Amino acid sequence: MVTPVAAESAPTSARRRRTRERIRAFGLPILALAMIVALWWLATVLFNIPTYLVPGPDLVVSKMIDLNSYLAEQTFVTTKETVLGFGLAILLGIPVAMSIARFRLLEQMLYPLLLAVNAVPKVAIAPILVVWMGFGLAPKIVMVVLLCFFPIVLATVAGLRSTPSELVELSQSLDAGEIKEFVKVRFPWALPQIFVGLKTAISLAVIGAVIAEFVGSSEGLGYVIVQSGASADTALAFAAITLLAIISIVLFYAIQLVERSLLPWAEENR
């Protein structure tokens, strides 16, 4: 028999547990970051490292404050390239993955080509994209798509093919058509795996945008890094690298937030 006290304490303990988890989720990364920054500053002081080689965190923060408007503009440019390319990779990758998962013949035709394209170093493709498309936004978006496309396709195909046969047989026994079976059974079951691919791809998306900016661009954080390296302004380069890390973290957790909103049951199972 469950006493009233026990019944009341169960929700309370659950709330406390969730509160502790939230504190750990935010507190531990902040603690780790503080330790890394402290070790970074300590290393520059103890070993007397010249600032043109490794600037201290104080110099990097000072540079970010002094050039805040300029860095904000370049951050917006890189973020725009990343988001547009990532969105296009989703629009292209998921339908291709659905087709591959549905038709074995298409898989046999396309998979070797996808593997070949994915194996080509993207740094080698970037100059060709600049020749074909110029120095505008287009080559950056294409580079992001090239890096994101394969993980999205791979994760989506794996998810669609992981549907338990029992669920498929149940839907067939209920006279569900192929489209209804896909919408009600296969696609929802594949969503956790698809989000794994999306979270992998979003980090690659930032890398793709920076690679394209390295090769041919007059704006963006990649351009800032190239120019600061040429002028030996390592504090500005570190500031741009820090902003790139922030972009990656924000976009990753944005996708994770969407995943938790759409798939609360998947989070509970984990």
Secondary structure, DSSP 8 states (H G I E B T S, - for coil): ---HHHHHHHHHHHHHHHHHHHHHHHHHHHHHHHHHHHHHHHHHHHTT--TTTS--HHHHHHHHHHTHHHHHHHHHHHHHHHHHHHHHHHHHHHHHHHHHHH-HHHHHHHHHHHHHHHHS-HHHHHHHHHHHHTTSSHHHHHHHHHHHHHHHHHHHHHHHTTS-HHHHHHHHHTT--HHHHIIIIIHHHHHHHHHHHHHHHHHHHHHHHHHHHHHS-SSSHHHHHHHHHHTT-HHHHHHHHHHHHHHHHHHHHHHHHHHHHH-HHHHHH-
